[in-house]
Amino acid sequence: MATERELNKRIKSIGNISQVTKALAAVSASKASRAQRQVEATRDYAGKAFEILHNLAAQPGVGSTGHPLLVVRQEIKRAALVLITGDRGLAGAYNSNIIAKVEKFIKAMDVPVAVITIGRKGRDLMIRRGYNVIATYDNIPDSPSILDITPIARTVTQDYLEGKVDEVFVAYTDFVNLVMRIPAVKQLLPLKPLDFAGMAVSEYVSGVDLSGVSDRVYSYEPEPAALLDVVVPRFTQLQLFQSVLEALASEHSARMVAMNNATDNAAELIDILTLERNKARQTSITSEILDIVGGAEALG
């Protein structure tokens, strides 16, 4: 049994740790709230952008061959995957869940998969386990803009246009609410504006009313095919941007929950150790009393 002095040191140490976890939980709660507002604000924009892309692709004379990023290749030889994780830990199972999802996905693929990582945790683990990591991006801001995502989107788009890869996927953690997050692997390229099921952030455009959109004929200036050259790459950036926002909101909420749980566990452990310390103190006092009584009897 530990001595009273040892138990006091442990109680003090755990108390210091609980102060740190409580502070981290408060910071993460603030960041999660801000990230949640940003995620919800951009979902409507994603839906309207998809409606425009859908209408452009459905215009007479455009079809599915209106832009190279819309063309589904018949033979898939190589694929790329954008993995979005955090730069730091202390977020519970947030990083490990999405990495496990990605590893299962790569093993199920019949073609080589090149990995592009966003976040140090995913980068370090994928390199350590021998996956083909071709590019890494770290230190994404807590409130990113589309400019922070543009180099990543440009990399995957260029690789697809040059034929280095035939499909591009994105792996991120879908933010549902502060206590629920779902790891997901969705297709990023080629875009399928006439059938968006299975594409990145498709759940946020599934509610868009497309009834009659294909039947509406607008006068575009310039021509729809020329507009697709601008809209399609930007929509790809939007998909990736929305995925990063979902992942950041999920990371902050996961860290908030993990730190709250750690703080609660620390308080529970302090209560247990305090009880053990009191027992140790009682044992020490009883032992001293017995020594005094035994010495008195010996003198008598």
C-alpha positions in Angstrom: 0.0 0.0 0.0 1.3 3.5 -0.9 2.3 5.8 1.9 0.4 9.0 2.7 3.2 11.1 1.2 3.2 9.2 -2.1 -0.5 9.5 -2.4 -0.4 13.3 -1.7 2.1 13.6 -4.6 -0.1 11.6 -6.9 -3.2 13.7 -6.0 -1.4 16.9 -6.6 0.0 15.7 -9.9 -3.5 14.5 -11.1 -4.9 17.9 -10.0 -2.4 19.7 -12.1 -3.2 17.5 -15.1 -7.0 18.1 -14.7 -6.4 21.9 -14.8 -4.7 21.4 -18.2 -7.4 19.2 -19.6 -10.1 21.6 -18.4 -8.4 24.5 -20.1 -8.0 22.4 -23.3 -11.7 21.5 -23.2 -12.7 25.1 -22.9 -10.4 26.2 -25.8 -11.7 23.2 -28.0 -15.3 24.1 -27.2 -14.8 27.6 -28.5 -13.0 26.4 -31.6 -15.7 23.7 -32.2 -18.5 26.2 -31.9 -16.8 28.5 -34.4 -16.0 25.6 -36.8 -19.6 24.4 -36.6 -20.9 27.8 -37.6 -18.5 27.9 -40.6 -19.5 24.4 -41.7 -23.2 25.1 -41.6 -22.7 28.4 -43.4 -21.0 26.8 -46.3 -23.4 23.9 -46.8 -26.0 26.0 -48.4 -23.4 27.5 -50.8 -22.3 24.0 -51.8 -25.9 23.1 -52.6 -26.4 26.1 -54.8 -23.1 25.6 -56.6 -24.1 22.0 -57.3 -27.4 23.2 -58.8 -25.6 25.5 -61.2 -23.1 22.8 -62.1 -25.9 20.3 -62.7 -27.7 22.7 -65.0 -24.6 23.5 -67.0 -23.8 19.9 -67.5 -27.4 19.2 -68.6 -27.4 21.9 -71.3 -27.8 20.7 -74.9 -24.6 20.0 -76.6 -22.6 19.8 -73.3 -23.2 16.4 -71.9 -20.7 14.5 -69.8 -17.8 15.3 -72.1 -18.0 19.1 -71.5 -14.9 19.1 -69.3 -12.1 16.6 -68.7 -12.8 16.5 -65.0 -16.3 15.2 -65.8 -15.1 12.3 -68.0 -15.3 8.9 -66.3 -12.4 6.8 -67.5 -13.2 3.3 -68.6 -10.0 1.7 -67.3 -8.8 2.6 -63.8 -5.0 2.1 -63.4 -4.1 4.4 -60.6 -5.9 6.3 -57.9 -5.2 9.1 -55.4 -6.6 9.7 -52.0 -6.6 12.9 -49.9 -6.4 12.0 -46.2 -7.5 14.8 -43.8 -6.4 14.3 -40.2 -5.3 16.6 -37.4 -1.8 18.1 -36.7 -2.1 17.2 -33.0 -3.4 14.4 -30.8 -5.5 14.6 -27.6 -8.6 14.1 -29.6 -9.7 10.7 -28.6 -10.1 8.3 -31.5 -10.6 11.0 -34.1 -7.3 10.4 -36.0 -7.2 6.6 -35.5 -10.8 6.1 -36.8 -10.3 7.9 -40.1 -6.9 6.3 -40.6 -8.4 2.8 -40.0 -11.1 3.7 -42.5 -8.5 4.7 -45.1 -6.4 1.6 -44.6 -9.4 -0.6 -45.1 -10.3 1.3 -48.3 -6.8 1.1 -49.7 -6.6 -2.7 -49.1 -10.0 -3.1 -50.9 -8.7 -1.2 -54.0 -7.4 -3.2 -56.9 -5.1 -0.5 -58.1 -2.1 1.4 -56.6 -3.2 4.4 -54.4 -1.1 7.5 -54.0 -1.8 9.3 -50.7 -1.9 13.1 -50.2 -2.1 14.0 -46.5 -3.5 17.0 -44.8 -2.3 17.0 -41.2 0.8 15.6 -39.4 -0.9 12.7 -37.7 -2.0 11.1 -41.0 1.3 11.9 -42.7 3.5 10.3 -40.0 1.4 7.2 -39.7 1.0 6.6 -43.4 4.8 7.0 -44.0 5.6 4.8 -41.1 3.4 2.0 -42.4 4.9 2.2 -45.9 2.1 3.8 -48.0 2.9 5.9 -51.1 2.7 9.4 -49.7 3.3 11.8 -52.6 2.5 15.2 -51.0 1.9 16.5 -47.5 0.2 19.7 -46.2 0.4 20.8 -42.6 -0.7 23.6 -40.3 -4.1 24.3 -41.9 -5.6 27.3 -39.9 -8.5 26.7 -37.6 -10.6 29.0 -39.8 -9.3 28.3 -43.3 -10.2 30.1 -46.4 -10.5 28.7 -49.9 -7.0 30.1 -50.6 -5.6 27.6 -48.0 -7.1 24.7 -49.9 -6.3 25.9 -53.5 -2.8 24.4 -53.7 -4.1 21.0 -52.6 -7.0 21.1 -55.1 -4.6 22.2 -57.8 -2.3 19.3 -57.1 -5.0 16.6 -57.4 -6.7 18.3 -60.4 -3.4 18.6 -62.3 -2.5 14.9 -61.6 -5.9 13.9 -62.9 -5.7 16.0 -66.0 -2.2 14.7 -66.8 -3.3 11.1 -66.4 -1.2 10.4 -63.4 -4.3 9.1 -61.6 -7.7 8.0 -62.9 -9.7 8.6 -59.8 -9.3 10.8 -56.8 -10.9 10.2 -53.4 -11.0 12.3 -50.2 -11.1 10.8 -46.7 -12.5 13.1 -44.0 -14.6 12.9 -40.8 -18.1 14.1 -41.4 -19.4 16.4 -38.7 -22.9 15.6 -37.5 -23.0 17.3 -34.1 -20.7 17.9 -31.2 -20.9 14.3 -30.0 -21.2 12.5 -33.3 -18.7 12.2 -36.1 -18.6 9.7 -39.0 -15.4 8.8 -40.9 -16.0 8.8 -44.7 -14.2 8.1 -47.9 -15.9 9.8 -50.9 -15.0 10.3 -54.6 -13.6 13.7 -55.5 -12.8 13.2 -59.2 -14.2 12.7 -61.8 -17.2 14.9 -61.0 -20.6 13.4 -61.7 -23.0 16.4 -61.7 -25.9 14.4 -63.1 -25.6 11.7 -60.4 -23.8 13.0 -57.3 -24.3 10.0 -55.1 -21.1 8.8 -53.5 -19.3 12.1 -54.2 -17.6 14.2 -51.5 -20.1 16.2 -49.3 -22.9 14.7 -51.3 -25.1 14.5 -48.2 -25.3 18.3 -48.2 -26.5 18.6 -51.7 -28.8 15.6 -51.6 -31.6 17.9 -50.3 -31.2 20.3 -53.3 -34.4 20.3 -55.4 -33.2 19.4 -58.9 -36.7 18.8 -60.3 -36.9 20.6 -63.6 -33.3 21.9 -63.4 -32.3 19.9 -66.4 -35.3 21.2 -68.4 -34.5 24.8 -67.8 -32.7 26.4 -70.7 -30.8 29.5 -69.8 -28.9 31.9 -72.1 -25.3 31.7 -70.9 -22.6 34.2 -71.7 -20.1 32.8 -72.6 -21.2 29.3 -73.7 -21.9 26.6 -71.1 -18.9 24.6 -72.2 -16.7 27.7 -71.6 -18.3 28.3 -68.2 -17.6 24.7 -67.2 -13.9 25.4 -67.6 -14.3 27.8 -64.7 -17.0 26.2 -62.6 -15.8 22.6 -62.5 -12.3 23.3 -61.0 -13.8 25.7 -58.6 -16.5 23.2 -57.6 -13.7 20.7 -57.0 -12.0 23.2 -54.7 -15.4 23.7 -52.9 -15.7 20.0 -52.3 -12.2 19.8 -50.8 -12.8 23.0 -48.8 -16.0 21.7 -47.4 -14.3 18.4 -46.5 -11.6 20.2 -44.6 -14.2 22.3 -42.7 -16.1 19.1 -41.7 -12.8 17.5 -40.5 -11.8 20.6 -38.5 -15.2 20.8 -36.8 -15.0 17.1 -36.0 -11.5 17.4 -34.7 -12.3 20.2 -32.3 -15.5 18.6 -31.1 -13.6 15.3 -30.5 -10.9 17.0 -28.6 -13.5 18.9 -26.5 -15.2 15.6 -25.6 -11.9 13.8 -24.9 -10.7 16.6 -22.6 -14.0 16.7 -20.7 -13.8 13.0 -20.2 -10.2 13.3 -19.0 -11.2 16.0 -16.6 -14.0 13.9 -15.2 -11.8 10.8 -14.9 -9.2 12.9 -13.1 -11.8 14.1 -10.6 -12.9 10.5 -10.0 -9.3 9.3 -9.6 -8.6 12.1 -7.1 -11.6 10.9 -5.0 -10.3 7.3 -5.0 -6.8 8.4 -4.1 -8.1 10.7 -1.4 -9.9 7.8 0.2 -6.8 5.7 0.0 -4.8 8.5 1.6 -7.3 8.8 4.4 -7.0 5.0 5.0 -3.2 5.2 4.9 -3.4 8.1 7.5 -5.7 6.1 9.7 -3.4 3.1 9.5 -0.4 5.3 10.4 -2.2 6.8 13.4 -3.4 3.4 14.6 0.2 2.0 14.3 1.5 4.9 16.3 -1.1 4.4 19.0 -0.2 0.7 19.2 3.5 1.6 19.5 2.7 4.0 22.4 0.5 1.5 24.2 3.1 -1.3 23.7 5.9 1.0 25.0 3.7 1.9 28.1 3.1 -1.8 28.8 6.8 -2.6 28.5 7.7 0.2 31.0 5.0 -1.1 33.4 
